[in-house]
């Protein structure tokens, strides 16, 4: 059981490194990704966006002078992937702009967002009565 868990964590690490390189042209090592994961684990992220499931959270993290929207996995205590700001939906962009204290249009100009590619997520739980 432990072996599978560590291999899953390694694959999450490799995936997030690839996505940082692909989307931000940054090469982050294991220590950088662990620092980002620790920020999320402690709840010290800049802006919480949503819980995607019981084990995953979407948040914006401020690290080394830049903002990164990330998906964090609670069980593995690891960053799953990094997103670009145009991958956030309208509501998430509004939450982030509000946290920055600027308008949505100014935030879109600052982070060069042309359009949102993501649709809002469905609610986690539905009550049927």
Number of C-alpha atoms within 10 A of each C-alpha: 5 7 8 9 12 12 11 13 19 15 13 18 19 15 16 22 22 18 18 19 14 12 11 13 10 12 12 14 11 12 9 14 18 16 14 21 24 17 16 26 16 8 13 13 21 19 21 20 20 13 16 16 13 10 12 19 19 25 24 22 22 16 14 7 6 8 16 20 23 24 25 25 23 17 11 17 16 24 28 25 20 25 19 16 23 17 17 22 16 17 12 21 21 19 15 24 18 14 13 13 11 12 14 17 12 12 19 18 11 9 12 11 16 10 13 14 11 12 11 10 10 8 9 9 7 7 4 4 3
